[in-house]
Amino acid sequence: MFATAIRYLAKKPKPKLKPIELNTPPEQTQTITRVIFDIVKEHGPLTIADTWEHVKGVGLRGLTSKRHMKIVLRWMRERQKLKMICNHIGPHKQFLYTTWFTRPNMKLSKPGSDSSP
């Protein structure tokens, strides 16, 4: 009990990150977020790599790189337009982006069913 309390007090708190400010014009930001939201809504929980493949397929002009898309995804998460869920596959974790309105229970079984025969 005492050792647990010491370990708890010895931990450093997670640093507070300041809110993300996008440098793109508001009209362009709205277009980018709408396209990404529609992709995630239509194709279910997606990893960052899957989302990037769909965005490349759409040919969105305002998005300059995968890094830029990741920043936009984090910005959308801060504003509660998207949420991130963690899918445990054995000892590994898979982080998926989804909308707030999808049911994660039905969608999460999909990646696990790919590995089973």
C-alpha positions in Angstrom: 0.0 0.0 0.0 2.7 2.5 1.0 4.9 1.5 -2.0 2.0 2.0 -4.3 1.4 5.5 -3.0 5.0 6.4 -3.4 5.0 5.1 -7.0 1.8 7.2 -7.7 3.3 10.4 -6.3 6.6 9.8 -8.1 5.0 9.9 -11.5 5.4 13.1 -13.5 2.1 14.4 -14.9 1.4 14.4 -18.6 2.4 17.7 -20.1 -0.5 19.9 -21.1 -0.6 20.4 -24.8 -1.9 23.7 -26.2 -4.8 23.6 -28.6 -4.0 23.1 -32.2 -4.3 26.1 -34.5 -4.6 25.3 -38.2 -3.0 27.7 -40.6 -5.3 27.0 -43.5 -8.1 29.4 -44.3 -11.5 28.6 -42.7 -13.2 27.6 -46.0 -10.4 25.2 -46.8 -10.4 23.8 -43.3 -14.1 23.2 -43.5 -13.7 21.4 -46.8 -10.9 19.2 -45.5 -12.7 18.3 -42.3 -16.0 17.5 -44.2 -14.2 15.2 -46.6 -12.3 13.4 -43.8 -15.4 13.1 -41.7 -17.4 11.7 -44.6 -14.6 9.1 -45.3 -14.5 8.0 -41.7 -18.3 7.9 -41.5 -18.6 5.8 -44.7 -15.8 3.4 -44.3 -16.1 2.7 -40.5 -13.3 2.8 -38.0 -10.1 3.5 -39.9 -6.4 3.7 -39.0 -4.3 6.7 -40.1 -2.9 4.7 -43.0 -6.3 3.6 -44.2 -7.6 7.2 -43.9 -4.7 8.5 -45.9 -5.3 5.9 -48.7 -8.9 7.0 -48.9 -8.0 10.7 -48.9 -5.5 10.1 -51.7 -8.2 8.3 -53.7 -10.5 11.3 -53.3 -7.7 13.7 -54.4 -8.3 16.4 -51.8 -6.3 19.5 -52.8 -6.0 21.4 -49.5 -4.2 18.5 -47.7 -0.5 18.7 -48.3 0.8 15.5 -46.7 0.0 12.7 -44.4 1.5 14.7 -41.5 -0.9 17.5 -42.3 -3.8 15.0 -42.2 -2.7 13.7 -38.8 -2.7 17.3 -37.5 -6.2 17.8 -38.9 -7.3 14.5 -37.3 -6.0 15.6 -33.9 -7.7 19.0 -34.4 -11.0 17.2 -35.2 -10.6 15.0 -32.1 -10.1 18.1 -29.9 -13.4 19.5 -31.2 -15.1 16.2 -30.7 -15.9 15.7 -34.4 -14.1 12.3 -34.3 -13.0 10.0 -31.6 -10.1 7.5 -31.3 -10.7 4.0 -30.1 -8.1 1.4 -29.2 -8.5 -2.1 -30.6 -6.3 -4.8 -28.9 -5.1 -7.5 -31.2 -3.2 -9.9 -29.0 -0.2 -8.0 -27.5 -0.6 -5.2 -30.1 -2.7 -2.1 -30.1 -4.5 -0.6 -33.1 -5.8 3.0 -32.9 -8.8 3.7 -35.0 -10.6 6.9 -35.8 -14.4 6.8 -35.9 -17.3 9.2 -35.6 -19.2 9.7 -32.4 -22.3 8.1 -33.8 -21.0 4.7 -34.9 -21.3 1.6 -32.7 -17.8 0.4 -31.9 -18.9 -3.1 -30.9 -20.0 -4.1 -34.4 -17.1 -2.4 -36.2 -14.3 -3.6 -33.9 -15.0 -7.3 -34.6 -14.2 -6.6 -38.3 -10.3 -6.4 -38.0 -10.2 -9.5 -35.8 -12.2 -11.5 -38.3 -9.6 -10.9 -41.0 -7.0 -13.0 -39.2 -9.3 -15.9 -38.4 -9.9 -18.5 -41.2 
